[in-house]
Amino acid sequence: MTPAFFREAGRQHGGRPGAKARAALIATCLVMGMGLVSGASAQQSSVAGLAYDAQTRSAVPIPASERALQTAVAESWFKVSDEGWILEGAIFGRSGNLLFCDVTGRRVLRLTPDKQLSTVITLDALAPGGLAFHKDGRLFIAALDIPNGRGAIFAVNPDGSGLQAIVPPVAGYMPNDLVFDAQGGFYFTDFKGTATEPKGGVYYAAPDLATIKPVLPNLAMANGVALSPDGKSLWATEFGRNLLHRIELADATTIAPIGSAIAYHFVGPAPDSMRADADGNVYVAIYGQGRVLAFNRNGIPIGQVLLPGRERGHNLASTSLAIHPGRNDLYAVTSDMDRGQGATVFHAKVFSKGLSPALSQ
């Protein structure tokens, strides 16, 4: 109450308020106070607030801008292990075998169409993370040792014999993934750097497999790489800054005028490996989110594949995928880490068919 209130109350009761006047004044104050408290309570009860719903309760909710996309929930297709092995680098070979990397065990694995699993090769020190077939039939392996900041690219025969270092560790790169072009050269990502010190990039190894030139430098942990079916568009994901790059190529190592763009900025845990389909769409596995995001040839999101259990924190280590050549079947490899559901290959239908093995990213 203000001093003016008390003065006015005293005037109405004959100057200085007596006992009765004081009692009346106190009663008036109490009534007004109760009214203020009641009004405040009513006002507080009508204040808007935030509350979890089915979309936001998960640790990895779908961003609002992506919730209306076409969505498919993948099905479990093959349990690789009951342990949480980290899987990577899924590709299809010419005979229909699905190859992928067991990063935990430093192995390249082969899964036949009738689901027989075997080991192609075990590396001594580096962990395999990316695979691609040369047109001569050899399997190329991008491998790294992240704690020690080193890596290499090896080539082996389809049976795992004849190991050869194409890009040796002394070259100074940390190769994460790779893709061949029609001429027999290949693009690979260099996983070096951080969000504030981007030291990685995308490089091109010429068909002689000796000449290496930078194409897209100064990236933060460059990860996935893909080529469009016509070989004119190069895609790359930047793990350290959550970016999808789309590059128009004038030639193998030259970016066309105004041909470099950031097509998309991801939200939350980061983009990993990617693959292109026969229509030029690209599919990006999002590590830590248990899903694959699909983009059209212009980098516009058009769909997504969700892995079961992701809303409860399962199967979030979705690192890589392969699309079956000649079929619109996508196979995503993932790990449940230490949450009890092991390492699994999941299957879903997608927009278009996979590319031939020689061009599969």
C-alpha positions, 0 to 999 in steps of 0.5 A: 500500500502507498502512503497516500492510501494511509492518509486517505484512510485516516481522513475518512475516519476523522484525521488520526485514525482511532482503534476502530479506524485502525481495525477497519484499515487493517481489515481493508488491507487484508481483503485487498491483499487476498484479492491480489494473491488470488489475482496473481494465482489466477494469472500464474495458472494461465501462463503458457509453458513448455511440456514434452510431447511424443516428438520431443521426449526422445534424446534425438527428436526429428527436427521440426523442419524434417517431420513432414518428410516421407518416412520409412521405418527400416526392418532388422535384416541381419544381426552381425553381433550381439556385441556393440561393434562399430560397423562402417563402409557398406558397399555391394560387390558385383556378385551381390555380396554386401561388404562392410567394416567392423571398425572394432575388430579392424576387419572387412566383412563379407555377407552373402545373399544367403546371409553367410558372414565371413572375414575378407581381411583383418588389418594390423594397426589401422581400422577400416572405415570406407570401401570402394571397388576399382573397375579392375575388381580390387577392393580399396579400403580407407583406414584410420587411426583417429587417436594418433591422427594417421591413416592410409588407403589400401587395395586388396584382391576380392579374396583379401590377398595382395594387400598394397598401400595406395596412399601410405600412412607417410602421406599424412592423410586420414582417409575416411571414405572414397568413391571411384569415377568412371576413369579409375581415379577416386575421391577420398575424404581427409578426416583431419581438423575440428570445427574451429580448425578445419584441416581436412578436405576432399582429395582426388587420386588420379587414375595412375593412383599416384597423383593426388590433388586437393578438390575441396580443402579446409573442411572440418573432419570431412567424412562421406563422399559421393558422385552423381551417376553422370560424374558431374556432381560431387557430394561431401559431408563435413562431420565437424560442422554438420554440413552437406557440400554439393560441388559441380565439377568442370573436370576431375579436380576443378570446381565449375564457376559458382559450382560450390555450395553448402546444400544443407546444414544438419541439426544435432549429431553429425552426418557420416557416410553417403551414397547416391542412387540411379536418379542422382538422389543422395542418402546420408547416414546420420551418426548418433541419430539412428536415421538416414536422410535422403536428398534429391539431386539439388540437395533438397531433403525428400525423405528419411529412413528411421531405425527401430528403437531410435526414440528410446536411444537404440541403434543410434550409431548409424554410420553407413549404407549401401543401395543394392545395384538394380534394386531400390533396397537400402541396407544401413549398418549400425551399432547399439554401442553399449545399450544391449542390441548389438550390431545390425544391418537394417533394410528399407525401400528407397526412391531409386535403384543403386549404382553398379559396383564400380560406381558405388560410393 
